[in-house]
């Protein structure tokens, strides 16, 4: 990973995408998984929200059938 970040990995491995593009995508997906909503599969137990000291975000759209929440 250190070599990829510095654009120094062997060139024969990078035919369709550059090392820089791959590393940027890897960082973006890691951030989405860590800071995103747990309902999408990452951020287990809202750990990043707790680390940042923010409230859990309200989930919008859960009352789709006109039912009243208890």
CHARMM internal coordinates of N, CA and C (Angstrom, degrees):
IC EDIT
DIST 1 N 1 CA 1.4395
DIST 1 CA 1 C 1.5267
ANGL 1 N 1 CA 1 C 110.12
DIST 1 C 2 N 1.3059
ANGL 1 CA 1 C 2 N 116.30
DIHE 1 N 1 CA 1 C 2 N -37.77
DIST 2 N 2 CA 1.4673
ANGL 1 C 2 N 2 CA 118.54
DIHE 1 CA 1 C 2 N 2 CA 178.56
DIST 2 CA 2 C 1.5243
ANGL 2 N 2 CA 2 C 111.17
DIHE 1 C 2 N 2 CA 2 C -62.51
DIST 2 C 3 N 1.3226
ANGL 2 CA 2 C 3 N 116.48
DIHE 2 N 2 CA 2 C 3 N -39.52
DIST 3 N 3 CA 1.4591
ANGL 2 C 3 N 3 CA 119.91
DIHE 2 CA 2 C 3 N 3 CA 178.16
DIST 3 CA 3 C 1.5221
ANGL 3 N 3 CA 3 C 111.55
DIHE 2 C 3 N 3 CA 3 C -66.45
DIST 3 C 4 N 1.3166
ANGL 3 CA 3 C 4 N 116.32
DIHE 3 N 3 CA 3 C 4 N -41.35
DIST 4 N 4 CA 1.4685
ANGL 3 C 4 N 4 CA 120.34
DIHE 3 CA 3 C 4 N 4 CA 178.98
DIST 4 CA 4 C 1.5270
ANGL 4 N 4 CA 4 C 110.07
DIHE 3 C 4 N 4 CA 4 C -64.08
DIST 4 C 5 N 1.3181
ANGL 4 CA 4 C 5 N 116.94
DIHE 4 N 4 CA 4 C 5 N -44.29
DIST 5 N 5 CA 1.4627
ANGL 4 C 5 N 5 CA 120.15
DIHE 4 CA 4 C 5 N 5 CA -179.71
DIST 5 CA 5 C 1.5332
ANGL 5 N 5 CA 5 C 110.97
DIHE 4 C 5 N 5 CA 5 C -58.45
DIST 5 C 6 N 1.3299
ANGL 5 CA 5 C 6 N 116.44
DIHE 5 N 5 CA 5 C 6 N -35.67
DIST 6 N 6 CA 1.4689
ANGL 5 C 6 N 6 CA 120.66
DIHE 5 CA 5 C 6 N 6 CA -178.84
DIST 6 CA 6 C 1.5335
ANGL 6 N 6 CA 6 C 112.62
DIHE 5 C 6 N 6 CA 6 C -91.69
DIST 6 C 7 N 1.3617
ANGL 6 CA 6 C 7 N 116.39
DIHE 6 N 6 CA 6 C 7 N 5.48
DIST 7 N 7 CA 1.4599
ANGL 6 C 7 N 7 CA 121.60
DIHE 6 CA 6 C 7 N 7 CA 179.60
DIST 7 CA 7 C 1.5295
ANGL 7 N 7 CA 7 C 111.40
DIHE 6 C 7 N 7 CA 7 C 62.79
DIST 7 C 8 N 1.3436
ANGL 7 CA 7 C 8 N 116.73
DIHE 7 N 7 CA 7 C 8 N 39.63
DIST 8 N 8 CA 1.4685
ANGL 7 C 8 N 8 CA 122.15
DIHE 7 CA 7 C 8 N 8 CA -175.58
DIST 8 CA 8 C 1.5287
ANGL 8 N 8 CA 8 C 113.48
DIHE 7 C 8 N 8 CA 8 C -120.40
DIST 8 C 9 N 1.3402
ANGL 8 CA 8 C 9 N 118.44
DIHE 8 N 8 CA 8 C 9 N 4.92
DIST 9 N 9 CA 1.4664
ANGL 8 C 9 N 9 CA 120.68
DIHE 8 CA 8 C 9 N 9 CA 178.80
DIST 9 CA 9 C 1.5277
ANGL 9 N 9 CA 9 C 109.36
DIHE 8 C 9 N 9 CA 9 C -68.97
DIST 9 C 10 N 1.3361
ANGL 9 CA 9 C 10 N 118.47
DIHE 9 N 9 CA 9 C 10 N 158.37
DIST 10 N 10 CA 1.4674
ANGL 9 C 10 N 10 CA 120.61
DIHE 9 CA 9 C 10 N 10 CA -178.45
DIST 10 CA 10 C 1.5270
ANGL 10 N 10 CA 10 C 112.58
DIHE 9 C 10 N 10 CA 10 C -54.17
DIST 10 C 11 N 1.3031
ANGL 10 CA 10 C 11 N 116.33
DIHE 10 N 10 CA 10 C 11 N 129.97
DIST 11 N 11 CA 1.4686
ANGL 10 C 11 N 11 CA 122.77
DIHE 10 CA 10 C 11 N 11 CA -174.64
DIST 11 CA 11 C 1.5310
ANGL 11 N 11 CA 11 C 112.91
DIHE 10 C 11 N 11 CA 11 C -61.21
DIST 11 C 12 N 1.3370
ANGL 11 CA 11 C 12 N 118.25
DIHE 11 N 11 CA 11 C 12 N -30.99
DIST 12 N 12 CA 1.4655
ANGL 11 C 12 N 12 CA 119.86
DIHE 11 CA 11 C 12 N 12 CA -177.51
DIST 12 CA 12 C 1.5285
ANGL 12 N 12 CA 12 C 113.19
DIHE 11 C 12 N 12 CA 12 C -64.99
DIST 12 C 13 N 1.3255
ANGL 12 CA 12 C 13 N 118.04
DIHE 12 N 12 CA 12 C 13 N -14.25
DIST 13 N 13 CA 1.4658
ANGL 12 C 13 N 13 CA 121.90
DIHE 12 CA 12 C 13 N 13 CA 178.56
DIST 13 CA 13 C 1.5307
ANGL 13 N 13 CA 13 C 112.75
DIHE 12 C 13 N 13 CA 13 C -84.86
DIST 13 C 14 N 1.3193
ANGL 13 CA 13 C 14 N 117.37
DIHE 13 N 13 CA 13 C 14 N -10.41
DIST 14 N 14 CA 1.4658
ANGL 13 C 14 N 14 CA 120.87
DIHE 13 CA 13 C 14 N 14 CA -170.88
DIST 14 CA 14 C 1.5179
ANGL 14 N 14 CA 14 C 111.16
DIHE 13 C 14 N 14 CA 14 C -120.95
DIST 14 C 15 N 1.3203
ANGL 14 CA 14 C 15 N 115.99
DIHE 14 N 14 CA 14 C 15 N 78.34
DIST 15 N 15 CA 1.4575
ANGL 14 C 15 N 15 CA 121.21
DIHE 14 CA 14 C 15 N 15 CA -178.97
DIST 15 CA 15 C 1.5301
ANGL 15 N 15 CA 15 C 112.55
DIHE 14 C 15 N 15 CA 15 C -97.15
DIST 15 C 16 N 1.3401
ANGL 15 CA 15 C 16 N 118.58
DIHE 15 N 15 CA 15 C 16 N -42.55
DIST 16 N 16 CA 1.4631
ANGL 15 C 16 N 16 CA 122.15
DIHE 15 CA 15 C 16 N 16 CA -174.99
DIST 16 CA 16 C 1.5186
ANGL 16 N 16 CA 16 C 113.50
DIHE 15 C 16 N 16 CA 16 C -96.30
DIST 16 C 17 N 1.2915
ANGL 16 CA 16 C 17 N 117.53
DIHE 16 N 16 CA 16 C 17 N -24.44
DIST 17 N 17 CA 1.4690
ANGL 16 C 17 N 17 CA 121.62
DIHE 16 CA 16 C 17 N 17 CA -177.05
DIST 17 CA 17 C 1.5262
ANGL 17 N 17 CA 17 C 107.66
DIHE 16 C 17 N 17 CA 17 C -141.80
DIST 17 C 18 N 1.3132
ANGL 17 CA 17 C 18 N 116.60
DIHE 17 N 17 CA 17 C 18 N 147.03
DIST 18 N 18 CA 1.4665
ANGL 17 C 18 N 18 CA 119.11
DIHE 17 CA 17 C 18 N 18 CA -179.98
DIST 18 CA 18 C 1.5219
ANGL 18 N 18 CA 18 C 109.87
DIHE 17 C 18 N 18 CA 18 C -79.97
DIST 18 C 19 N 1.3051
ANGL 18 CA 18 C 19 N 115.31
DIHE 18 N 18 CA 18 C 19 N 161.15
DIST 19 N 19 CA 1.4634
ANGL 18 C 19 N 19 CA 120.49
DIHE 18 CA 18 C 19 N 19 CA 176.94
DIST 19 CA 19 C 1.5234
ANGL 19 N 19 CA 19 C 110.43
DIHE 18 C 19 N 19 CA 19 C -60.72
DIST 19 C 20 N 1.3165
ANGL 19 CA 19 C 20 N 116.58
DIHE 19 N 19 CA 19 C 20 N -40.77
DIST 20 N 20 CA 1.4650
ANGL 19 C 20 N 20 CA 120.91
DIHE 19 CA 19 C 20 N 20 CA -178.91
DIST 20 CA 20 C 1.5300
ANGL 20 N 20 CA 20 C 110.66
DIHE 19 C 20 N 20 CA 20 C -63.47
DIST 20 C 21 N 1.3360
ANGL 20 CA 20 C 21 N 117.70
DIHE 20 N 20 CA 20 C 21 N -42.07
DIST 21 N 21 CA 1.4674
ANGL 20 C 21 N 21 CA 121.33
DIHE 20 CA 20 C 21 N 21 CA 179.05
DIST 21 CA 21 C 1.5268
ANGL 21 N 21 CA 21 C 110.64
DIHE 20 C 21 N 21 CA 21 C -64.49
DIST 21 C 22 N 1.3305
ANGL 21 CA 21 C 22 N 116.61
DIHE 21 N 21 CA 21 C 22 N -43.66
DIST 22 N 22 CA 1.4580
ANGL 21 C 22 N 22 CA 120.80
DIHE 21 CA 21 C 22 N 22 CA 178.83
DIST 22 CA 22 C 1.5256
ANGL 22 N 22 CA 22 C 110.98
DIHE 21 C 22 N 22 CA 22 C -62.13
DIST 22 C 23 N 1.3170
ANGL 22 CA 22 C 23 N 117.35
DIHE 22 N 22 CA 22 C 23 N -45.91
DIST 23 N 23 CA 1.4590
ANGL 22 C 23 N 23 CA 120.95
DIHE 22 CA 22 C 23 N 23 CA -177.90
DIST 23 CA 23 C 1.5259
ANGL 23 N 23 CA 23 C 110.74
DIHE 22 C 23 N 23 CA 23 C -64.70
DIST 23 C 24 N 1.3261
ANGL 23 CA 23 C 24 N 117.67
DIHE 23 N 23 CA 23 C 24 N -40.39
DIST 24 N 24 CA 1.4698
ANGL 23 C 24 N 24 CA 121.18
DIHE 23 CA 23 C 24 N 24 CA 177.47
DIST 24 CA 24 C 1.5301
ANGL 24 N 24 CA 24 C 110.56
DIHE 23 C 24 N 24 CA 24 C -61.50
DIST 24 C 25 N 1.3279
ANGL 24 CA 24 C 25 N 116.82
DIHE 24 N 24 CA 24 C 25 N -44.61
DIST 25 N 25 CA 1.4592
ANGL 24 C 25 N 25 CA 121.02
DIHE 24 CA 24 C 25 N 25 CA 178.64
DIST 25 CA 25 C 1.5251
ANGL 25 N 25 CA 25 C 111.10
DIHE 24 C 25 N 25 CA 25 C -62.96
DIST 25 C 26 N 1.3182
ANGL 25 CA 25 C 26 N 116.58
DIHE 25 N 25 CA 25 C 26 N -41.54
DIST 26 N 26 CA 1.4611
ANGL 25 C 26 N 26 CA 121.59
DIHE 25 CA 25 C 26 N 26 CA 178.25
DIST 26 CA 26 C 1.5341
ANGL 26 N 26 CA 26 C 111.22
DIHE 25 C 26 N 26 CA 26 C -60.51
DIST 26 C 27 N 1.3161
ANGL 26 CA 26 C 27 N 116.61
DIHE 26 N 26 CA 26 C 27 N -45.31
DIST 27 N 27 CA 1.4746
ANGL 26 C 27 N 27 CA 120.71
DIHE 26 CA 26 C 27 N 27 CA 178.75
DIST 27 CA 27 C 1.5229
ANGL 27 N 27 CA 27 C 110.34
DIHE 26 C 27 N 27 CA 27 C -64.64
DIST 27 C 28 N 1.3268
ANGL 27 CA 27 C 28 N 117.89
DIHE 27 N 27 CA 27 C 28 N -44.26
DIST 28 N 28 CA 1.4673
ANGL 27 C 28 N 28 CA 121.15
DIHE 27 CA 27 C 28 N 28 CA 179.99
DIST 28 CA 28 C 1.5265
ANGL 28 N 28 CA 28 C 111.35
DIHE 27 C 28 N 28 CA 28 C -60.25
DIST 28 C 29 N 1.3178
ANGL 28 CA 28 C 29 N 117.27
DIHE 28 N 28 CA 28 C 29 N -45.51
DIST 29 N 29 CA 1.4738
ANGL 28 C 29 N 29 CA 120.31
DIHE 28 CA 28 C 29 N 29 CA -179.59
DIST 29 CA 29 C 1.5286
ANGL 29 N 29 CA 29 C 111.63
DIHE 28 C 29 N 29 CA 29 C -67.66
DIST 29 C 30 N 1.3038
ANGL 29 CA 29 C 30 N 116.96
DIHE 29 N 29 CA 29 C 30 N -35.85
DIST 30 N 30 CA 1.4629
ANGL 29 C 30 N 30 CA 120.55
DIHE 29 CA 29 C 30 N 30 CA 177.05
DIST 30 CA 30 C 1.5233
ANGL 30 N 30 CA 30 C 109.98
DIHE 29 C 30 N 30 CA 30 C -64.06
DIST 30 C 31 N 1.3207
ANGL 30 CA 30 C 31 N 117.04
DIHE 30 N 30 CA 30 C 31 N -44.07
DIST 31 N 31 CA 1.4667
ANGL 30 C 31 N 31 CA 120.79
DIHE 30 CA 30 C 31 N 31 CA 179.34
DIST 31 CA 31 C 1.5350
ANGL 31 N 31 CA 31 C 110.65
DIHE 30 C 31 N 31 CA 31 C -64.31
DIST 31 C 32 N 1.3349
ANGL 31 CA 31 C 32 N 116.74
DIHE 31 N 31 CA 31 C 32 N -42.27
DIST 32 N 32 CA 1.4613
ANGL 31 C 32 N 32 CA 119.80
DIHE 31 CA 31 C 32 N 32 CA 178.74
DIST 32 CA 32 C 1.5201
ANGL 32 N 32 CA 32 C 111.26
DIHE 31 C 32 N 32 CA 32 C -61.87
DIST 32 C 33 N 1.3184
ANGL 32 CA 32 C 33 N 117.10
DIHE 32 N 32 CA 32 C 33 N -40.83
DIST 33 N 33 CA 1.4558
ANGL 32 C 33 N 33 CA 120.68
DIHE 32 CA 32 C 33 N 33 CA 179.61
DIST 33 CA 33 C 1.5147
ANGL 33 N 33 CA 33 C 112.21
DIHE 32 C 33 N 33 CA 33 C -68.01
DIST 33 C 34 N 1.3152
ANGL 33 CA 33 C 34 N 117.44
DIHE 33 N 33 CA 33 C 34 N -38.09
DIST 34 N 34 CA 1.4581
ANGL 33 C 34 N 34 CA 120.64
DIHE 33 CA 33 C 34 N 34 CA -176.49
DIST 34 CA 34 C 1.5213
ANGL 34 N 34 CA 34 C 112.51
DIHE 33 C 34 N 34 CA 34 C -79.80
DIST 34 C 35 N 1.3277
ANGL 34 CA 34 C 35 N 117.03
DIHE 34 N 34 CA 34 C 35 N -38.61
DIST 35 N 35 CA 1.4640
ANGL 34 C 35 N 35 CA 119.83
DIHE 34 CA 34 C 35 N 35 CA -176.02
DIST 35 CA 35 C 1.5278
ANGL 35 N 35 CA 35 C 113.65
DIHE 34 C 35 N 35 CA 35 C -100.47
DIST 35 C 36 N 1.3086
ANGL 35 CA 35 C 36 N 118.54
DIHE 35 N 35 CA 35 C 36 N -7.60
DIST 36 N 36 CA 1.4532
ANGL 35 C 36 N 36 CA 121.69
DIHE 35 CA 35 C 36 N 36 CA -177.99
DIST 36 CA 36 C 1.5226
ANGL 36 N 36 CA 36 C 112.77
DIHE 35 C 36 N 36 CA 36 C -77.08
DIST 36 C 37 N 1.3094
ANGL 36 CA 36 C 37 N 114.75
DIHE 36 N 36 CA 36 C 37 N -177.56
DIST 37 N 37 CA 1.4567
ANGL 36 C 37 N 37 CA 121.37
DIHE 36 CA 36 C 37 N 37 CA 179.85
DIST 37 CA 37 C 1.5244
ANGL 37 N 37 CA 37 C 110.92
DIHE 36 C 37 N 37 CA 37 C -76.13
DIST 37 C 38 N 1.3283
ANGL 37 CA 37 C 38 N 118.03
DIHE 37 N 37 CA 37 C 38 N 136.99
DIST 38 N 38 CA 1.4650
ANGL 37 C 38 N 38 CA 120.60
DIHE 37 CA 37 C 38 N 38 CA 177.24
DIST 38 CA 38 C 1.5307
ANGL 38 N 38 CA 38 C 113.24
DIHE 37 C 38 N 38 CA 38 C -59.09
DIST 38 C 39 N 1.3148
ANGL 38 CA 38 C 39 N 117.66
DIHE 38 N 38 CA 38 C 39 N -24.03
DIST 39 N 39 CA 1.4643
ANGL 38 C 39 N 39 CA 119.40
DIHE 38 CA 38 C 39 N 39 CA -179.63
DIST 39 CA 39 C 1.5191
ANGL 39 N 39 CA 39 C 111.92
DIHE 38 C 39 N 39 CA 39 C -66.42
DIST 39 C 40 N 1.3457
ANGL 39 CA 39 C 40 N 117.50
DIHE 39 N 39 CA 39 C 40 N -12.05
DIST 40 N 40 CA 1.4639
ANGL 39 C 40 N 40 CA 121.44
DIHE 39 CA 39 C 40 N 40 CA 176.92
DIST 40 CA 40 C 1.5257
ANGL 40 N 40 CA 40 C 111.77
DIHE 39 C 40 N 40 CA 40 C -100.26
DIST 40 C 41 N 1.3272
ANGL 40 CA 40 C 41 N 118.04
DIHE 40 N 40 CA 40 C 41 N 4.42
DIST 41 N 41 CA 1.4478
ANGL 40 C 41 N 41 CA 121.25
DIHE 40 CA 40 C 41 N 41 CA 172.95
DIST 41 CA 41 C 1.5189
ANGL 41 N 41 CA 41 C 116.59
DIHE 40 C 41 N 41 CA 41 C 106.57
DIST 41 C 42 N 1.3060
ANGL 41 CA 41 C 42 N 118.84
DIHE 41 N 41 CA 41 C 42 N -6.86
DIST 42 N 42 CA 1.4653
ANGL 41 C 42 N 42 CA 120.77
DIHE 41 CA 41 C 42 N 42 CA 178.74
DIST 42 CA 42 C 1.5112
ANGL 42 N 42 CA 42 C 110.70
DIHE 41 C 42 N 42 CA 42 C -115.43
DIST 42 C 43 N 1.3048
ANGL 42 CA 42 C 43 N 117.20
DIHE 42 N 42 CA 42 C 43 N -170.88
DIST 43 N 43 CA 1.4653
ANGL 42 C 43 N 43 CA 123.11
DIHE 42 CA 42 C 43 N 43 CA 173.53
DIST 43 CA 43 C 1.5288
ANGL 43 N 43 CA 43 C 111.70
DIHE 42 C 43 N 43 CA 43 C 50.78
DIST 43 C 44 N 1.3128
ANGL 43 CA 43 C 44 N 116.34
DIHE 43 N 43 CA 43 C 44 N 49.68
DIST 44 N 44 CA 1.4639
ANGL 43 C 44 N 44 CA 121.37
DIHE 43 CA 43 C 44 N 44 CA -176.84
DIST 44 CA 44 C 1.5234
ANGL 44 N 44 CA 44 C 111.24
DIHE 43 C 44 N 44 CA 44 C -53.81
DIST 44 C 45 N 1.3154
ANGL 44 CA 44 C 45 N 115.44
DIHE 44 N 44 CA 44 C 45 N 134.25
DIST 45 N 45 CA 1.4692
ANGL 44 C 45 N 45 CA 124.14
DIHE 44 CA 44 C 45 N 45 CA 179.30
DIST 45 CA 45 C 1.5342
ANGL 45 N 45 CA 45 C 112.22
DIHE 44 C 45 N 45 CA 45 C 57.35
DIST 45 C 46 N 1.3313
ANGL 45 CA 45 C 46 N 116.92
DIHE 45 N 45 CA 45 C 46 N 25.92
DIST 46 N 46 CA 1.4737
ANGL 45 C 46 N 46 CA 122.41
DIHE 45 CA 45 C 46 N 46 CA 177.91
DIST 46 CA 46 C 1.5295
ANGL 46 N 46 CA 46 C 112.10
DIHE 45 C 46 N 46 CA 46 C 56.85
DIST 46 C 47 N 1.3283
ANGL 46 CA 46 C 47 N 117.16
DIHE 46 N 46 CA 46 C 47 N 33.54
DIST 47 N 47 CA 1.4583
ANGL 46 C 47 N 47 CA 121.05
DIHE 46 CA 46 C 47 N 47 CA -173.78
DIST 47 CA 47 C 1.5295
ANGL 47 N 47 CA 47 C 112.68
DIHE 46 C 47 N 47 CA 47 C -58.81
DIST 47 C 48 N 1.3363
ANGL 47 CA 47 C 48 N 118.45
DIHE 47 N 47 CA 47 C 48 N -38.53
DIST 48 N 48 CA 1.4693
ANGL 47 C 48 N 48 CA 118.50
DIHE 47 CA 47 C 48 N 48 CA -179.18
DIST 48 CA 48 C 1.5205
ANGL 48 N 48 CA 48 C 110.91
DIHE 47 C 48 N 48 CA 48 C -70.81
DIST 48 C 49 N 1.3343
ANGL 48 CA 48 C 49 N 117.86
DIHE 48 N 48 CA 48 C 49 N -33.67
DIST 49 N 49 CA 1.4673
ANGL 48 C 49 N 49 CA 119.92
DIHE 48 CA 48 C 49 N 49 CA 177.65
DIST 49 CA 49 C 1.5262
ANGL 49 N 49 CA 49 C 110.12
DIHE 48 C 49 N 49 CA 49 C -65.56
DIST 49 C 50 N 1.3268
ANGL 49 CA 49 C 50 N 115.90
DIHE 49 N 49 CA 49 C 50 N -41.13
DIST 50 N 50 CA 1.4682
ANGL 49 C 50 N 50 CA 120.11
DIHE 49 CA 49 C 50 N 50 CA 177.76
DIST 50 CA 50 C 1.5252
ANGL 50 N 50 CA 50 C 110.46
DIHE 49 C 50 N 50 CA 50 C -63.96
DIST 50 C 51 N 1.3414
ANGL 50 CA 50 C 51 N 116.64
DIHE 50 N 50 CA 50 C 51 N -42.29
DIST 51 N 51 CA 1.4573
ANGL 50 C 51 N 51 CA 120.94
DIHE 50 CA 50 C 51 N 51 CA 179.63
DIST 51 CA 51 C 1.5255
ANGL 51 N 51 CA 51 C 111.26
DIHE 50 C 51 N 51 CA 51 C -61.04
DIST 51 C 52 N 1.3305
ANGL 51 CA 51 C 52 N 116.53
DIHE 51 N 51 CA 51 C 52 N -39.28
DIST 52 N 52 CA 1.4656
ANGL 51 C 52 N 52 CA 121.09
DIHE 51 CA 51 C 52 N 52 CA -179.31
DIST 52 CA 52 C 1.5263
ANGL 52 N 52 CA 52 C 112.96
DIHE 51 C 52 N 52 CA 52 C -82.70
DIST 52 C 53 N 1.3406
ANGL 52 CA 52 C 53 N 116.91
DIHE 52 N 52 CA 52 C 53 N -11.17
DIST 53 N 53 CA 1.4625
ANGL 52 C 53 N 53 CA 120.75
DIHE 52 CA 52 C 53 N 53 CA 179.86
DIST 53 CA 53 C 1.5117
ANGL 53 N 53 CA 53 C 113.36
DIHE 52 C 53 N 53 CA 53 C 72.59
DIST 53 C 54 N 1.3441
ANGL 53 CA 53 C 54 N 117.13
DIHE 53 N 53 CA 53 C 54 N 32.03
DIST 54 N 54 CA 1.4593
ANGL 53 C 54 N 54 CA 120.09
DIHE 53 CA 53 C 54 N 54 CA 178.45
DIST 54 CA 54 C 1.5261
ANGL 54 N 54 CA 54 C 110.00
DIHE 53 C 54 N 54 CA 54 C -109.79
DIST 54 C 55 N 1.3291
ANGL 54 CA 54 C 55 N 115.06
DIHE 54 N 54 CA 54 C 55 N 156.62
DIST 55 N 55 CA 1.4580
ANGL 54 C 55 N 55 CA 120.69
DIHE 54 CA 54 C 55 N 55 CA 178.04
DIST 55 CA 55 C 1.5227
ANGL 55 N 55 CA 55 C 110.06
DIHE 54 C 55 N 55 CA 55 C -71.20
DIST 55 C 56 N 1.3132
ANGL 55 CA 55 C 56 N 114.77
DIHE 55 N 55 CA 55 C 56 N 156.62
DIST 56 N 56 CA 1.4533
ANGL 55 C 56 N 56 CA 119.46
DIHE 55 CA 55 C 56 N 56 CA 175.09
DIST 56 CA 56 C 1.5211
ANGL 56 N 56 CA 56 C 107.97
DIHE 55 C 56 N 56 CA 56 C -67.28
DIST 56 C 57 N 1.3224
ANGL 56 CA 56 C 57 N 118.24
DIHE 56 N 56 CA 56 C 57 N 134.39
DIST 57 N 57 CA 1.4703
ANGL 56 C 57 N 57 CA 119.29
DIHE 56 CA 56 C 57 N 57 CA -179.12
DIST 57 CA 57 C 1.5194
ANGL 57 N 57 CA 57 C 111.27
DIHE 56 C 57 N 57 CA 57 C -69.23
DIST 57 C 58 N 1.3152
ANGL 57 CA 57 C 58 N 115.30
DIHE 57 N 57 CA 57 C 58 N 147.19
DIST 58 N 58 CA 1.4569
ANGL 57 C 58 N 58 CA 121.11
DIHE 57 CA 57 C 58 N 58 CA 175.75
DIST 58 CA 58 C 1.5239
ANGL 58 N 58 CA 58 C 108.71
DIHE 57 C 58 N 58 CA 58 C -68.05
DIST 58 C 59 N 1.3047
ANGL 58 CA 58 C 59 N 117.61
DIHE 58 N 58 CA 58 C 59 N 137.21
DIST 59 N 59 CA 1.4602
ANGL 58 C 59 N 59 CA 121.61
DIHE 58 CA 58 C 59 N 59 CA 176.70
DIST 59 CA 59 C 1.5215
ANGL 59 N 59 CA 59 C 107.14
DIHE 58 C 59 N 59 CA 59 C -89.72
DIST 59 C 60 N 1.3122
ANGL 59 CA 59 C 60 N 115.84
DIHE 59 N 59 CA 59 C 60 N 120.55
DIST 60 N 60 CA 1.4581
ANGL 59 C 60 N 60 CA 121.45
DIHE 59 CA 59 C 60 N 60 CA -177.86
DIST 60 CA 60 C 1.5224
ANGL 60 N 60 CA 60 C 109.23
DIHE 59 C 60 N 60 CA 60 C -96.40
DIST 60 C 61 N 1.3270
ANGL 60 CA 60 C 61 N 116.33
DIHE 60 N 60 CA 60 C 61 N 141.56
DIST 61 N 61 CA 1.4504
ANGL 60 C 61 N 61 CA 120.11
DIHE 60 CA 60 C 61 N 61 CA 174.34
DIST 61 CA 61 C 1.5141
ANGL 61 N 61 CA 61 C 114.89
DIHE 60 C 61 N 61 CA 61 C 95.99
DIST 61 C 62 N 1.3174
ANGL 61 CA 61 C 62 N 118.87
DIHE 61 N 61 CA 61 C 62 N 9.44
DIST 62 N 62 CA 1.4517
ANGL 61 C 62 N 62 CA 120.01
DIHE 61 CA 61 C 62 N 62 CA -178.29
DIST 62 CA 62 C 1.5325
ANGL 62 N 62 CA 62 C 113.00
DIHE 61 C 62 N 62 CA 62 C -81.32
DIST 62 C 63 N 1.3153
ANGL 62 CA 62 C 63 N 118.45
DIHE 62 N 62 CA 62 C 63 N -18.38
DIST 63 N 63 CA 1.4571
ANGL 62 C 63 N 63 CA 122.10
DIHE 62 CA 62 C 63 N 63 CA -179.37
DIST 63 CA 63 C 1.5277
ANGL 63 N 63 CA 63 C 108.73
DIHE 62 C 63 N 63 CA 63 C -98.17
DIST 63 C 64 N 1.3072
ANGL 63 CA 63 C 64 N 116.88
DIHE 63 N 63 CA 63 C 64 N 63.72
DIST 64 N 64 CA 1.4598
ANGL 63 C 64 N 64 CA 121.96
DIHE 63 CA 63 C 64 N 64 CA -172.29
DIST 64 CA 64 C 1.5223
ANGL 64 N 64 CA 64 C 114.27
DIHE 63 C 64 N 64 CA 64 C -81.84
DIST 64 C 65 N 1.3147
ANGL 64 CA 64 C 65 N 117.90
DIHE 64 N 64 CA 64 C 65 N -17.55
DIST 65 N 65 CA 1.4672
ANGL 64 C 65 N 65 CA 119.93
DIHE 64 CA 64 C 65 N 65 CA -173.73
DIST 65 CA 65 C 1.5235
ANGL 65 N 65 CA 65 C 112.56
DIHE 64 C 65 N 65 CA 65 C -108.64
DIST 65 C 66 N 1.2985
ANGL 65 CA 65 C 66 N 117.39
DIHE 65 N 65 CA 65 C 66 N 17.87
DIST 66 N 66 CA 1.4474
ANGL 65 C 66 N 66 CA 120.39
DIHE 65 CA 65 C 66 N 66 CA 177.95
DIST 66 CA 66 C 1.5259
ANGL 66 N 66 CA 66 C 114.23
DIHE 65 C 66 N 66 CA 66 C 75.79
DIST 66 C 67 N 1.3191
ANGL 66 CA 66 C 67 N 117.56
DIHE 66 N 66 CA 66 C 67 N 8.14
DIST 67 N 67 CA 1.4580
ANGL 66 C 67 N 67 CA 120.10
DIHE 66 CA 66 C 67 N 67 CA 178.81
DIST 67 CA 67 C 1.5116
ANGL 67 N 67 CA 67 C 109.95
DIHE 66 C 67 N 67 CA 67 C -78.05
DIST 67 C 68 N 1.3166
ANGL 67 CA 67 C 68 N 115.50
DIHE 67 N 67 CA 67 C 68 N 145.62
DIST 68 N 68 CA 1.4647
ANGL 67 C 68 N 68 CA 120.63
DIHE 67 CA 67 C 68 N 68 CA 176.22
DIST 68 CA 68 C 1.5047
ANGL 68 N 68 CA 68 C 109.44
DIHE 67 C 68 N 68 CA 68 C -84.16
DIST 68 C 69 N 1.3096
ANGL 68 CA 68 C 69 N 116.37
DIHE 68 N 68 CA 68 C 69 N 139.14
DIST 69 N 69 CA 1.4512
ANGL 68 C 69 N 69 CA 119.53
DIHE 68 CA 68 C 69 N 69 CA 177.10
DIST 69 CA 69 C 1.5093
ANGL 69 N 69 CA 69 C 109.56
DIHE 68 C 69 N 69 CA 69 C -77.42
DIST 69 C 70 N 1.3414
ANGL 69 CA 69 C 70 N 117.82
DIHE 69 N 69 CA 69 C 70 N 145.27
DIST 70 N 70 CA 1.4727
ANGL 69 C 70 N 70 CA 120.33
DIHE 69 CA 69 C 70 N 70 CA -178.00
DIST 70 CA 70 C 1.5021
ANGL 70 N 70 CA 70 C 112.82
DIHE 69 C 70 N 70 CA 70 C -67.41
END
COOR INIT
IC SEED 1 N 1 CA 1 C
IC BUILD
